[in-house]
Amino acid sequence: MTRKGILFIISGPSGVGKGTIKDAVLKKNTDIKLSISATTREPRSGETNGREYYFVDEDQFRQLIDNDELLEWANVYDNMYGTPRQFVEKNLNRGQDVMLEIDIQGAFQIKARKPDGVFIFIAPPNIEELSVRLEERGKDTPESIELRLAACKWEMEQMKHYDYVVLNHELETAVDTVCSIITAERCKVKNLIWSVI
């Protein structure tokens, strides 16, 4: 008995802790491949091309779109982000699980193309806590934080389109919950390939 590759999509509002949860989950599930997104935004301090993102200019990004090399793409807070198609499809086709950490716009595009993916929405305890987290992470300008919080109401309304919702109130619990979802999905009959001898 073998298993199909499963596409796990972690998504949610900006600043909710998607990246932190993803990193912790991948440490516990070292057999899942992480898909790295392409982006037109400038690298933040400490980020490396090919590790956090593939950093490209707008012309290069448009070329990826024109060549249908992205599984999804979106313009988020004045920057473009996209998921390279080849990496995801190659790994899924050989039975390898893949994880994406993407924004909600991108998750909807993935759902249209890969409806059998597992969509996990990471939710903040409340908007006030999300505001504190955005300020404390020190990556965003006050204007950027205001923009992200304004988008949060619509983003929270989208959780009904996901398979699972994980409340990130306490990090360890949220990580354990996502790991439990992964285990459960790997045991689903629909993801198993049976061979009759």
Buried (B, 14 or more C-beta within 10 A) or exposed (E): EEBBBBBBBBBBBBBBBBBBBBEBBBEEBEEBBBBBBBBBBEEEEEEEEEEBBBBBEEEEBBEBEEEEBBBBBBEBEEEBBBBBBEBBBEBBEEEBBBBBBBBBBBBBBBBEEBEEBBBBBBBBEEEEBBBEBBEEEEEBEEEBBEBBBEBBEEBBEBBEEBBBBBBBEEEEEBBBBBBEBBEEBBEEEEBEEEEEE
